[in-house]
């Protein structure tokens, strides 16, 4: 059995940062080009009911990001990406300030999973979240894990 080699990926980190740049301005032409054409494409948002798959993601992605309030400021707090053959992933955490809510910047976390399709990295799974303290969800604080 061949050993799986996982390595940091500056290429996927650059693709992920471009994804953020285009979705922050609701770029109708570029956004769908980041997505896989596979029916196994998945998109999981931070709100209840934001769970789409396949063509539904490609049809909705532009409207989804255009419907959000304008981003006044976005600061990258953490970013890393890895690849293993024709699969890769990135984790990015940004501090975001939205128009009309400049007094309440928040942390937004996103994991992107990519597949190499015909020579281009395409998103096959996207998961976005806004952190909620464990005390709120579990009723107690949990140990914090750091990588």
N, C-alpha and C positions, 0 to 999 in steps of 0.2 A: 504494500500500500504506500502510495506517495504521500510524503509529509506535507501538510498544508502550511504554506508560508504566508503569514500575515505581516504586512509592513505599512508604515505610515505612508499616506498618500497626499502629497502637495497638490496633485492634479484634482483629486476629489474635493479637497478643501477649497480650491479655487472655484470649482463648479458650484459647490454649496454656497459660497459667498456671492456668486453671480445670481443664483436662485434667489437669495435674500434681496439683492439689489433690484431685481426685476419684480419680485412680488411686492416690495414696498411701494412701487409706483404703479402696480396693476397693469404691467405690460401685456397687452392682449395678444401680441404676436409671439413673444418669446416664451411666456409661461408654459403653454402646452408643449413646446419643444423640449422642455426639461423632462417630460413625463414619458414613461414607457408606453408602447402601444399594446402591451399585454393585457388580457382580461384579468390577470392576477394582480394588476396595479391596485394598491390600497392607499387610502388617505384617512387618517384619524386626527381629528381636530381636538381642541381643548374643551369644547362645549358638548353637552349631551346631544346626541343625534348627529354629530359630525363624524360619520363613519360611512365612507363611500368606497366603491370599487369599480374597476374597469373603466368602461366608456363614461360612466357617470362622473368619475373624477375629471377626465379630460373635458367633459361638457361644462362642469361647474367651477373649475379652478380659477378661471379669470374673474367670473362674477364674485366668487368667494373673496378674493383679495381686493377687488374694487369696492366691495360693500363695506370694507373695514374703514374706520376713521383714518385720516391721513397721519402718517408717521412724521412727527416733528424732529425726533432724534432717535438714533439707534446706536448703542455702544456695545461692541462685542466684548463679552466678559470671558468667554471660553470657547475654543474651537479646536477640533481635532478630526482627522479622517484617516481611514485605513482601507486597504484593499487586499484581497486574496484571490488571485486569478481574475475571473470575470465578474466578481462580486465585490462590493465595497460599501462603506457606511461612513457617515459623518455625524458628529454631535456638535451642536452650536447653541450657546446660551447668549442671549442679547438682553440688554436693558433697553426697554422701549418706552418712548414718550409719545403719546397720541394727541392729536389736535382735540381741544376741548377737555383734555384731562391732563394738562401739563403739570399739575400739582401731584399727580399719582403715577410716576413712572413704575413699570413693573418688569419682572424678569420673564422672558419667554424662552422656552427650551424646545429644541427641535432635533429629531433624529431622522436622517434621510438614509435609505438603503438604496443602493444603485446596482444595476446590472449593465455590463458592457454589451451593447446591442449594435451590431454593424459598425463597430469602431468608435461609438460615442457612449458615454456614461449617461444612463437614463434612470430617473427615480422610479423605483418599483414599490416603495413604501415610504410614507411620510407620517410622522407622529409629532404633533405639537402639543405642548402642555404649559400651563401656568402653575407654578408650584403652590401647593396648599400645605401649611404646616401639619405634621403628623398629629399634633395635639388636636387639631380640628377634625381630622378624619378618624383617627384611632382612639382619641380620648387620652392620649399620653404621648410623651416625647420618645422618639426612637433614636438609637445610635446613628450618628452621621457617618456615612461611608465616603471616602475620597479615593480617587484613582491616582 
